[in-house]
Amino acid sequence: MGVGTSPFDEPTGEFPPATGGPGWSGIGSDEPDPETRVIPRGQVISREDDVFGPGGDEQQTTRIPSYEELSAGAPDPARREPADIAAAMDQALTDSPAKVRRGTLDIGLLVIRVVLGGILFAHGLQKLTGNWGGPDLDGFRTVLESSGFDYAHALSIAGPVGEVVVGVLLVVGFLTPLAAAGAVAILINAWCFMQASTPGLQFFTNQSGAAGSGVEFETMLLAAAVGVALTGAGLISLDVKRGWTRRPFLGSFAFLLLGVAAGVVVWVVFNGANPFG
């Protein structure tokens, strides 16, 4: 090595070309690149054609839907649309009552509805027809007039008709929150009517045969109507597929308040007497 020379001035060696064994077609190889071919979707291919070497066994390729097929709505079992998910949720909600152990709950609600609705229906027919010892329309109008009601003629028709309609709806369990609200309004007026007929608070029914009677019976019916308004009709009803039957909440409470308000307004506007006076 002379003066002014460097080891890096010496000629460099040449690296041998890389080889990868039989079938190698990488960089630096004199072998031509293998020809590519299109594999149809779903075709069975042999691993003998694999560039990484023979495998021996055959595998089925998985078909992936194209974008056009997905956009066109082609059915794909692995793909769930929002509508399918919503339908599955609706089905789960529909089937849930059958899976929940309700026991005798619906039978109990049916008994309460039928008894309450049947009593209201019978009392309405008593006033409309005069059957079963009840007054007819003229007799009921006279009772209302003597009790201090204004517009007694209109009320003598609207009251019995309302009892009949509400009674039928409760028995069959149709539009139950509305029917229960109507029952609450009717029974509030019946409670005030009976209470106003005797001075002072008279709760218990007079069983001695003397004149006067309490509001014990009307209180039980009113409590039953409030209960039905809050619980719904149960599954043994025409309301079986409605939300207020399975999950009564704010709507049922709102109908109850509407019934209470209607009953109080009817008494105050058309009678106005203090039932405890």
C-alpha positions in Angstrom: 0.0 0.0 0.0 1.7 3.2 -1.1 1.7 6.6 0.3 -1.5 8.4 -0.4 -3.5 5.3 -1.0 -6.4 3.9 1.0 -7.6 0.3 1.6 -10.9 1.5 0.1 -9.1 2.1 -3.2 -8.6 -1.5 -3.8 -11.0 -3.3 -6.2 -14.0 -4.7 -4.5 -15.1 -8.3 -4.8 -18.3 -9.3 -6.7 -21.1 -10.9 -4.8 -22.3 -14.1 -6.4 -25.9 -14.0 -7.8 -28.6 -15.2 -5.4 -30.2 -18.5 -6.1 -33.2 -20.0 -4.4 -33.0 -23.5 -5.5 -35.3 -25.2 -8.0 -38.1 -23.0 -9.4 -36.5 -19.9 -8.1 -37.6 -16.9 -10.1 -36.5 -14.0 -7.9 -34.3 -11.0 -8.6 -31.1 -12.1 -10.4 -32.5 -15.3 -11.7 -32.4 -16.2 -15.4 -35.6 -18.1 -15.1 -38.7 -16.4 -16.5 -41.5 -15.3 -14.2 -44.3 -17.8 -13.8 -47.4 -17.0 -15.8 -50.3 -15.8 -13.7 -53.8 -17.1 -14.2 -57.3 -16.2 -13.0 -58.8 -18.6 -10.5 -62.6 -18.5 -10.8 -64.6 -18.0 -7.6 -65.4 -21.2 -5.9 -63.0 -23.3 -8.0 -61.2 -26.2 -6.3 -57.5 -25.6 -6.7 -54.6 -27.9 -6.0 -51.7 -26.8 -3.9 -49.5 -28.3 -6.5 -50.0 -25.0 -8.4 -48.9 -23.0 -5.4 -45.7 -21.1 -6.1 -44.5 -21.9 -2.6 -44.3 -25.6 -3.4 -46.4 -28.7 -3.6 -48.9 -29.4 -0.8 -50.7 -32.4 -2.0 -54.2 -31.7 -0.7 -57.0 -29.6 -2.2 -58.9 -26.8 -0.5 -62.1 -25.0 -1.4 -61.8 -21.3 -1.8 -64.4 -19.1 0.0 -66.5 -17.0 -2.3 -66.6 -13.3 -1.3 -69.5 -11.3 -2.6 -68.6 -8.5 -4.9 -69.5 -4.9 -4.1 -72.1 -4.9 -6.9 -73.8 -7.9 -5.4 -73.8 -6.4 -1.9 -75.1 -3.1 -3.2 -77.9 -4.9 -5.2 -79.0 -6.6 -2.0 -78.0 -10.1 -2.9 -78.7 -12.5 -0.1 -75.8 -13.4 2.0 -76.2 -15.5 5.2 -73.1 -13.9 6.8 -74.4 -10.4 6.3 -77.3 -8.9 8.4 -79.0 -5.8 7.3 -80.4 -3.3 9.9 -83.9 -4.3 8.9 -83.0 -7.9 9.7 -81.7 -7.0 13.1 -84.8 -4.9 13.8 -87.0 -7.8 12.8 -85.1 -10.1 15.0 -85.5 -7.7 18.0 -89.3 -7.4 17.3 -89.5 -11.2 17.2 -87.6 -11.5 20.5 -90.0 -9.0 22.1 -93.0 -10.9 20.7 -91.7 -14.2 22.0 -90.6 -12.9 25.3 -94.0 -13.2 27.1 -94.0 -17.0 26.3 -90.5 -17.3 27.9 -91.3 -15.2 31.0 -92.9 -17.2 33.8 -96.0 -15.1 34.4 -97.8 -17.8 36.4 -101.4 -17.0 37.1 -101.0 -13.3 36.7 -103.0 -13.1 33.4 -105.8 -15.2 34.9 -106.0 -12.9 37.8 -106.2 -9.8 35.6 -108.8 -11.5 33.5 -111.0 -12.1 36.6 -110.7 -8.5 37.8 -111.5 -7.2 34.3 -114.5 -9.4 33.7 -116.0 -8.8 37.2 -115.5 -5.0 37.0 -116.6 -4.7 33.4 -119.6 -7.0 34.0 -120.8 -4.9 37.0 -120.6 -1.7 35.0 -122.3 -3.3 32.0 -125.2 -4.6 34.1 -125.7 -1.2 35.9 -125.8 0.5 32.5 -128.4 -1.8 31.2 -130.4 -1.4 34.4 -130.7 2.4 33.8 -131.3 2.0 30.0 -133.9 -0.7 30.2 -135.3 -0.7 33.7 -134.6 -4.5 34.0 -133.2 -6.2 37.1 -134.9 -3.8 39.4 -133.2 -0.7 37.9 -134.7 2.6 36.8 -135.3 3.3 33.2 -134.1 6.5 31.5 -136.9 8.6 32.9 -136.5 7.2 36.4 -132.7 7.8 36.3 -133.2 11.3 35.1 -135.5 12.0 38.0 -132.9 10.6 40.4 -130.2 12.9 38.9 -132.5 16.0 39.1 -133.3 15.3 42.8 -129.6 14.9 43.5 -128.8 18.4 42.2 -127.4 17.5 38.8 -127.8 20.0 35.9 -128.5 18.8 32.4 -130.0 15.7 34.0 -131.6 14.6 30.7 -128.3 14.5 28.8 -126.5 12.8 31.8 -129.2 10.2 32.2 -128.3 9.0 28.7 -124.6 9.5 28.6 -124.0 7.9 32.0 -125.6 4.5 31.2 -124.3 4.4 27.7 -120.8 5.0 29.1 -121.2 2.2 31.6 -122.2 -0.2 28.9 -119.4 0.7 26.5 -116.7 0.8 29.3 -118.0 -2.5 30.6 -117.7 -4.3 27.2 -114.2 -2.9 26.6 -113.0 -4.1 30.0 -114.4 -7.6 29.6 -112.7 -8.2 26.2 -109.6 -6.2 27.2 -109.6 -3.7 24.3 -108.2 -0.2 24.6 -107.9 -1.0 28.3 -106.2 2.2 29.5 -109.0 4.3 28.0 -111.7 2.0 29.3 -110.2 1.9 32.8 -110.0 5.7 32.7 -113.7 5.9 31.8 -114.5 3.5 34.6 -112.5 5.7 37.1 -114.5 8.8 35.9 -117.9 7.0 36.3 -117.0 5.5 39.7 -115.8 8.8 41.1 -119.2 10.3 40.4 -120.9 7.2 41.8 -118.8 7.5 44.9 -119.6 11.2 45.3 -123.3 10.5 44.6 -123.5 7.8 47.3 -121.5 9.8 49.8 -123.6 13.0 49.3 -126.8 11.0 49.9 -126.0 10.7 53.6 -124.5 13.5 55.7 -121.0 12.9 57.0 -118.5 10.2 55.9 -120.4 7.0 55.5 -118.0 4.3 54.4 -119.4 0.9 55.4 -122.5 -0.4 53.8 -125.5 -0.4 56.1 -126.5 -4.0 56.7 -129.2 -3.3 59.3 -131.9 -2.4 56.8 -132.0 1.2 58.0 -132.0 4.1 55.5 -128.6 5.2 54.2 -125.7 3.4 52.8 -121.9 3.8 52.7 -119.4 3.9 49.8 -117.7 0.6 50.6 -118.9 -1.0 47.3 -118.0 2.0 45.2 -114.6 2.2 46.8 -113.8 -1.4 45.9 -114.9 -0.9 42.3 -112.9 2.3 42.1 -109.8 0.6 43.4 -110.2 -2.2 40.9 -110.5 0.3 38.0 -107.3 2.2 39.2 -105.5 -1.2 39.3 -106.5 -2.2 35.8 -105.5 1.2 34.5 -102.0 0.8 36.0 -101.4 -2.9 35.2 -103.0 -3.3 31.8 -105.3 -6.0 30.6 -102.9 -8.9 30.7 -102.2 -11.4 27.9 -105.7 -12.8 27.9 -107.1 -9.8 26.1 -107.5 -8.2 22.7 -104.7 -5.8 23.8 -102.2 -8.7 23.9 -99.9 -7.2 21.3 -100.0 -3.6 22.6 -97.1 -2.1 24.6 -99.3 -1.1 27.5 -100.2 -4.7 28.1 -96.6 -5.8 28.6 -94.9 -2.7 29.8 -97.5 -0.2 31.3 -95.8 2.9 32.4 -96.2 6.6 31.6 -99.0 6.2 29.1 -101.1 4.2 31.6 -100.5 6.7 34.3 -101.5 9.5 32.0 -104.8 7.8 31.2 -105.4 7.3 34.9 -104.9 11.0 35.6 -107.2 11.8 32.7 -109.9 9.6 34.2 -109.6 11.2 37.6 -109.7 14.7 36.1 -112.8 13.8 34.0 -114.6 12.4 37.0 -113.9 15.4 39.2 -114.8 17.9 36.5 -118.1 16.2 35.7 -119.1 16.3 39.4 -118.0 19.8 40.0 -119.5 21.3 36.8 -122.8 19.4 36.7 -123.4 19.0 40.5 -121.0 21.0 42.6 -122.2 19.7 45.9 -119.8 18.9 48.7 -120.1 15.1 49.1 -119.1 15.3 52.7 -121.4 18.2 53.6 
